[in-house]
Amino acid sequence: MPDNVTLRIDGQSVTVPAGTVLTAALAQAGKQRMRRSVSGQPRGPVCGMGVCFECRVTINGQPHRRSCQTLCEDGMEVRTDD
């Protein structure tokens, strides 16, 4: 298993230790908001354990993935709605 993985978040390259949860990588990249509500309000992680669904992002083209429940992978492409 590699010591670090590199992924792209909204076009920005981010390197984190292997085993890092995606929410932590997003925070490292300065992302506090992951998506917008139907009314346009910014949303970010609340519970950190997959219950609130506020941390949803698009991962490798698949929308509505919970970042707090996803481990970072090398080459992963992540998009936020912000």
Secondary structure in CASP SS format (residue, H / E / C, confidence):
PFRMAT SS
TARGET T0000
AUTHOR 0000-0000-0000
METHOD secondary structure of the structure
MODEL  1
M C 1.00
P C 1.00
D C 1.00
N E 1.00
V E 1.00
T E 1.00
L E 1.00
R E 1.00
I E 1.00
D C 1.00
G C 1.00
Q E 1.00
S E 1.00
V E 1.00
T E 1.00
V E 1.00
P E 1.00
A C 1.00
G C 1.00
T C 1.00
V E 1.00
L H 1.00
T H 1.00
A H 1.00
A H 1.00
L H 1.00
A H 1.00
Q H 1.00
A C 1.00
G C 1.00
K C 1.00
Q C 1.00
R C 1.00
M C 1.00
R E 1.00
R E 1.00
S C 1.00
V C 1.00
S C 1.00
G C 1.00
Q C 1.00
P E 1.00
R E 1.00
G C 1.00
P C 1.00
V C 1.00
C C 1.00
G C 1.00
M C 1.00
G C 1.00
V C 1.00
C C 1.00
F C 1.00
E C 1.00
C C 1.00
R E 1.00
V E 1.00
T E 1.00
I E 1.00
N C 1.00
G C 1.00
Q E 1.00
P E 1.00
H E 1.00
R E 1.00
R E 1.00
S H 1.00
C H 1.00
Q H 1.00
T C 1.00
L E 1.00
C C 1.00
E C 1.00
D C 1.00
G C 1.00
M C 1.00
E E 1.00
V E 1.00
R E 1.00
T C 1.00
D C 1.00
D C 1.00
END
